[in-house]
Each structure stands twice: as structure tokens, then as C-alpha cells.
Amino acid sequence: MRWRWWLCGLLGLTGAAMGTDLDQLAQRAVRSVAPPGADPEFTGFGSAAGTGAARTCRGVLDKQVATSRLAPRMEVRFQCHDVPGWVTHRVVLWHVYQPVLVTSRPLARLDAINADTARLERKDLTLLGYGYITDASILGQRYAGRPLGAGVVLTPSMLMHHELIRTGDQVALQSRFDGLMVQVAAMALSGGDQGD
């Protein structure tokens, strides 16, 4: 009877060690999807589920991040090729911090996005969905496409280029060739800026 308790204890330790290894592998897999320059902070693990995972996988173990975008809970799927039906999942809880552009004050439509109206602020990307801007080089090159409040995380859809010419404006087209210039009045078919 004593050997049964010893065997059960050994299997329990092996299962616990396997779980710890899978947690570490899941954490590494999730870290690989963090954007360059981001600062991931892991807070723990969520509940895991699986089939056939009571047996130890001693062969090839595939892992795949199943969550399609950055989120506070990232699911990683493991599959063992040597044990038919061996599939398990681990949920990694984390935050991913990176400086993103936010408005410094309320902005009206067509206000310039520059160092006076926007600043970089450290935010958790897992809470921002798809929209944020980490590139400060756009400062001075974009305008607000709609009114924005102070402290708003800027997204690409909120910004626009300033249009010197708008659709329907009367314009003059000039063509120069070999000292000859031709000019004709026309109507702009689309908006544009200098250099477009």
C-alpha cells in the first residue's frame, strides 16, 4: 500500500513540474508577441484546461499564442505530437507598457499635433485595442481630424494631413517645357498638400 502512495506522490510532483515548465514556456511565447521597445510585466497565470495532459509529453511540444491581439489575458495552446490527443492551454496574465502619444489639452478640428498639444505617456497597450501611436516623429506633421479632449490616446484614425487644396477647389495647372509655360484653370478632384 505504501508504494502506491509513493507512486501517486511522484506522479503529482511530475505533473506539478510539467505545469511549471508549461507556464514558463507560455510566458516566453507571450513575451515574443510584445512590440519592440515595450516593457512587459507578468502578473500571473489564469485557469488552464486540456485533454490527455495527465501524461507527460517527452517528445515534440508545439506552442502557439492563440490570442490574436494584445490583451490582458493571453492564451497559449500546447500540443504534444508523441501523445495522441495531448492538448493543453495556459493563460498568461500581463501588462505591456510603452510610451504612446496623448493629447496635452483639448483640441479643435484642424489643430496641429505638435509638442505643445501632444506628449508621450506610458500606457498599458493591452487596454488600448488596435489604436495608438508610439512614433513621436509625426509631431508637427499631422492635424486633429475631429475635436479631442485632454489626455486622449491618439490613434491614426483621429489624425489627418492638412489639406491646402480641398476637393472642388478651383486650381491652376501649370506645365513647363523647354522655356514654354502653359497654364489652365481646373477643379481639384481630390484634396492634397504640398508635395502630393
Disulfide bonds with the S-S distance in Angstrom:
Cys57-Cys80 2.08
